[in-house]
Amino acid sequence: MSASREAVPRLGVEVPFLDLVQQHDALAEALIDALRSALRSGAFVGGLELTEFEREFATFLGARSCVGVSSGTDALRFAYLALGIRPGDEVISVPNTFIATTEALTQAGGAIRFVDVDDTTLTMDPSAVEAAIGSRTVGMVPVHLYGQPADMDPLLAIGRRHGLWVVEDAAQAHGALYKGHAAGTMGALGAFSFYPGKNLGACGEAGAVVGADPGVLEIVRRLRDHGQARKYVHDVEGYNGRLDAIQAAFLRIKLRHLSEWNESRRRVAVAYRQALADVPEVRLPAEAPYARHVYHLYVIRAERRDALQSHLSARGIHTGLHYPLPLHLQKAYESLGLRRGSFPVAEQAADSILSLPMFPELTGDQVCHVAETIRDFYSG
Ligand SMILES: *Cc1c(COP(=O)(O)O)cnc(C)c1O
């Protein structure tokens, strides 16, 4: 052993932001068996793995039904289209989300109407919604950001009062609860992503739409498969937006662990809360009284955020920004004519948010190390 090798510092120096390797190592046998059985059966599109996953995921959520699709973005796209969006229809959304929420909407012909978010949860502020409703408004799409549901009761009540549908962007909230109801099951439709890093992730791209109205879900089913109800019979055009069978088989295996993984994420959140309680420069994420948060991300708001992020990065602690620039300030949405100052809560959040390492296998020692390094930064 060289001296320099021995001089390498203390415990857990590298803390990854996300570690899928541990999860996949633990499930490797089952995943490889599923792959082998798909190769033997030759069923790669549709088939039993898909329908069983759809049934099991619906059961997990307490949803009436589920339609597997090729990504969370397609889940949103098919949801908007199935609810009958037409060119020029306006949909209310939030600026602090991943662009897929609104991209799918614009591409489906809709127009975005942003509203600001609640300062505590950073989810759609119900008190801002009513003022944004115009003659062309047809719906709203609250985002259950970071794993915490938006305040659904007032949003659903506003929707009912004005005849608007609600699509839930539940891409970050598999298994999160709002007053006991699963995120994704309260609006007309819920859209999920199984992108690998999500709380439930495929080993590739996948998504799902859940809902209760069989007619609307049948439209989603056709949209994902070129508009066909039967092979080569097309009443409308659709998309190539199916969930492939191997991913469905992987998702079935992982779904069995989702509750336990969400519990572990909640334990990590408790550990962060304890370890960072005495750092006044850091504002910790709050679990709303109505919510069971599943901590897809653990997002603090920090003074001197950029300097803190560099300090952590220099010490091997990997963090992220979700999201650094609100959508209304992106070049892609220049044409909406919005400026800095349009949505102060979302804008202030964007300047101070920092996503700390968060995944089910993160250890107590790693959490303490992250907290200690943050404390060093502010006391140094
Ligand atoms: C991940 C994500 C999406 C898109 O899902 P994909 O499967 O990557 O297409 C949509 N909305 C939010 C909030 C997301 O986090």
The ligand as a Tripos MOL2 file, in Angstrom:
@<TRIPOS>MOLECULE
LIG
   15    15     1     0     0
SMALL
NO_CHARGES

@<TRIPOS>ATOM
      1 C1        -39.8760   12.4900  -14.6330 C.3       1 LIG1
      2 C2        -40.9650   13.4770  -14.7570 C.ar      1 LIG1
      3 C3        -41.7960   13.5380  -15.8990 C.ar      1 LIG1
      4 C4        -41.5030   12.7930  -17.1780 C.3       1 LIG1
      5 O1        -41.3610   11.4440  -17.0810 O.3       1 LIG1
      6 P1        -40.5010   10.6470  -18.1950 P.3       1 LIG1
      7 O2        -40.7870    9.2190  -17.8800 O.co2     1 LIG1
      8 O3        -39.0790   11.0150  -18.0180 O.co2     1 LIG1
      9 O4        -41.0110   11.0350  -19.5460 O.co2     1 LIG1
     10 C5        -42.8870   14.3870  -15.8650 C.ar      1 LIG1
     11 N1        -43.1330   15.1710  -14.8060 N.ar      1 LIG1
     12 C6        -42.3410   15.1830  -13.7210 C.ar      1 LIG1
     13 C7        -42.6840   16.0650  -12.5700 C.3       1 LIG1
     14 C8        -41.2240   14.3450  -13.6600 C.ar      1 LIG1
     15 O5        -40.4240   14.3670  -12.5720 O.3       1 LIG1
@<TRIPOS>BOND
     1     1     2 1
     2     2     3 ar
     3     2    14 ar
     4     3     4 1
     5     3    10 ar
     6     4     5 1
     7     5     6 1
     8     6     7 2
     9     6     8 1
    10     6     9 1
    11    10    11 ar
    12    11    12 ar
    13    12    13 1
    14    12    14 ar
    15    14    15 1
@<TRIPOS>SUBSTRUCTURE
     1 LIG1         1 GROUP 0 **** ****
